[in-house]
Amino acid sequence: AASPVAIRAEAQLVPARTRTLRFADRADGAVTITDARTGTIASIVARDSDSGFIRGVMRGLMRERRLHKVGVNVPFRLAAWPDGGLSLTDTGTGRTIELGAFGATNRATFAALLP
């Protein structure tokens, strides 16, 4: 079966909503999520919060960035698609994660970051 990324590309779909984000670890174990375009803080995920899914996804993506020598200032693109999909793309490595594959609750933690 084709991936959602390939299906959307073939159909020339464009996202319904997008936001470019940067994720940064803080000394207290929290993660600060910043809007890459405006520089405003979109969210702060506390170390002991219910948003462990965000922390887990970002750990894996940052590990991959280190392997590809991609800096932390390169933003990620969060996109909501007309078909109901939600994806997070690392603009530095090109890797895309379909967030709906992890269940509605986990998907919602990222969907809340869209304006």
N, C-alpha and C positions, 0 to 999 in steps of 0.2 A: 504494500500500500504506500502511496506517496505521502510525504510529510506535509503538514499544514503549510510550512514555509514554501515548498515547491508548488502546492496547489494554489496558494495566494499569488505567487509570482507568475504562474502560468495564466491565471485569470486577471492579472494586472490589478489586483485589489489594492486599495490604499487604506490605511488605518482610519477608523472613525475618530479616534483620539490618540494622541501621543504625548509623552513627556520624556525629556532627557534628564537623567539623574546621575548623581555621583554618590557613592557610598564610602564612608570613612569610619574606621574603628576609633573609638575614644578610649582614653586611659581607664575609665571606669567600666569598660566592657560593653558599653552601649555602641550602637551604630547610628551615625548621623547621616541622614539622607537629604541631599541638597539638590534643588532644581538647578541643572547645569546652565540653563539659559539666563535665569534671573539671579542666581546665587542665594535665593531664600531657602530656609530650611523647610523641607517638605514633611519630615517626620524624624523623630528620634526613637529608636527601638532599644529599650532598656535591656540589659543583660538577662534579667529574669522575667521578661515579658512573655505574653502569649504568642508573640511574633517570631518564635524561634525558626519558623520556616524561612523568613527573609534572611536571617543570619546564616542558615544552612546553605541556601542557594548561593549567597554571596561568597561564602567560604570556598565553595567549589569553583566558582567563576574566577575568584582572585587567584586561586592556585593555578588555574589554567593561564591566567595573565602572566604570572611569574615565569611560567615555562616558555611563553612567547615573548617575554621581555616587554610587555605592554605596561605603561605607567598607570598609576592610580587616578590621574586627572582625566583620562579618556572616559567619556560618559557612556552610560548604558541607555538604551531606548526602550521604554515601556510602551506597548501599543495595544489598544483595544480594537478588535477587528469587527467589521459588519456582521460576520458570521457568529459572533459571540465569543470568539477566541481572545485570549490575552497572552501576549508574549513579551519576553524580556530578551533583548539582543545586546550582546557585548559588542559595541562598535569598534573595539580594538582588535578582537579576535574573529568577529563574525559569527560567533556561536549564538544560537537562539534557543531559548527554553520556552516550551509551551506550558504555561502555568496552570491551565485547566486540567492537565494530566495528573495533578497532585490533589485534586478534590476541591470542592467549593469553598471550604473554610480557608485552605491555604491560598487559593486563587484570590479570595477576598482581601487578604492582607496586602497584596500587591495592587489590586484594583482600587483600594482606598487611596493610593498615591496619585491617581489620575485626577486632574482638575475637574 
